[in-house]
Amino acid sequence: MRFETRVSATLDEAKAEKSFWGILVVDRETGETLYELNADKFFAPASNAKIVTTSLAFAMLGPEYKFRTTLETTGKIDAAGKLSGDLVLVGRGDPDLSNRVFPFAGKAEHDGPVEKILYEMADAAIAKGVKEIDGNVVADDSFYPYDPYPAGWNVGDLFFTYGAPVSAICFNDNTFTVEVSPGAAVGDPAVIAVQPAAALGSFTQTIVTSPAVDKPNFSVTRQPGTNFIFLRGMIPLGHTSMKLDLAMSDSTSITAQALKQVFEARGVHVDGTATVHHALSPEIYNDQDIVLGPAPTPPSPDTQVLAEHFSPTLLETARMTNKVSQNLHAELLLRAVAYAKKGFGVTDAGIWTEKDFLASIGVTDGDVLLEDGSGLSGNDLVTPRALVQVLRYDAQQAWGENYITTFPVAGIDGTLETRMTKSVAQGLISAKTGSLSHVRSMSGFATTLRGEKLVFSIFGNNNAQPGHEATNVIDAIGVAMVETLGAAPPVASSSGAKHATTSSAAKKRSKPTQ
């Protein structure tokens, strides 16, 4: 068969032969297997784990689900506008307290300052009479117990944006941008600007101005203590400014400070400080809905909501999550499901709910072993068959077609924007990609040149560096799939009429067209 021959030739090349490969391609409607290789073996999925997480969120919460964030107080506002008491930002897991533009239109876009939503909420509170705050500005992320890093995350990932800490308050993706400009003379300290400005004190740095003939050079060192990130390096004299995106190490504290700065920028005096409210993790909990430990604090009957913000729909959140492979958003979706179904927004409770969900759709017990929602954990394992089963389930739901639109499209957008361009697969593959050291993956949906709809999963583990070689192998398999699979086209008769043919959606086929 042509596809099998193309796959074998691709995997026999030197760039692929030392790796471990798993492939499964099935007919989307009938589930008939068209090709398989190690389909029941375990592979590290990388970001293909987000397929399970976003499918779970759609099934448990629904595509119209929205997150709610409020600005609250139990204090009183007097006639002069003085609030006697704390002003509290209560987060409930909204992944997008940012200046991101929705709906996603091919690429991630931003509009306005990173504090945009904080300004909107502050303005709403001011409109209700707040002119002075005689208390603290509090960032309250206790809706989810404080547990910022899922099991299996590598310490080397934690200062990068893809390793941002998980919290019920997700301000600017819990990341900050450092803009570095050279000083006036060689040896001078570099000029540092930070967005959001509240993150300025959250890291330490030693960056100097070097001779103009040098090249910029930066490194990040992980260090114990409050300021986890130590940034050092040099920038040549006269060089244009450079930007570095990093993860916040204390995101809730930075959010509180940012909110305080926003009120002060609006002319509201704050007598107190910026502070946080965390919740401890449950002491004992298991998958039988037995939970011991501190329960979430119920709201006071004296609570007054001064402002509220609703997120985009879950459909839009999942679209951003899958298109650009946003790790933090996936972790928050898993915790949202955990809170909705188990009462505690912790990763373990999300994983338990996930196991029940997978069993309910026929995924073999033990074929999906995940420790997080994003796939960043090096301990995650799945089989290609399990992912294909999840994808076929998605396609069969009332929200299935909308769900498929959340995936990157080959040669068009997201993490597939620059892949399979100007090939027959461009625009015909919608798939979630995955990438870790020595791991590449791609799973999703395809339409062949002959019009047949497929579901597929491709994994390459134990890949040597550079990783782009494994990516090229996966893309070659994707192109071959679109080009060679599918029922034979109709054959014209001598009279000009076309003989009727039966597609694989209507009849069982033992193998793809040769």
Secondary structure, DSSP 8 states (H G I E B T S, - for coil): -HHHHHHHHHHTSTTTTTSEEEEEEEETTT--EEEEESTTS-B--GGGHHHHHHHHHHHHH-TT---EEEEEESSEE-TT-EEES-EEEE---EEEESSB-SS--SS--B-S-TTHHHHHHHHHHHHTT--EEES-EEEE-TTS-S--S-TT--GGGTTSGGG----SEEEGGGEEEEEEE--SSTTSB-EEEEESGGGGGGEEEEEEEE-TTS--EEEEEE-SSS--EEEEEEEETT---EEEEEE-SSHHHHHHHHHHHHHHHTT-EE-S-EEEE-----SEE-TTS-EES-------TT-EEEEEEE---HHHHHHHHHHHT-HHHHHHHHHHHHHHHHSS--HHHHHHHHHHHHHHTT--TTSEE-SSSSS--TT-EE-HHHHHHHHHHHHHSTTHHHHHTTS-BTTTSGGGTTSSTTSTTTTTEEEEEEEETTEEEEEEEEE-TTS-EEEEEEEEES--S-THHHHHHHHHHHHHHHHH-S-----B-TTS-B-----TTTS--SS---
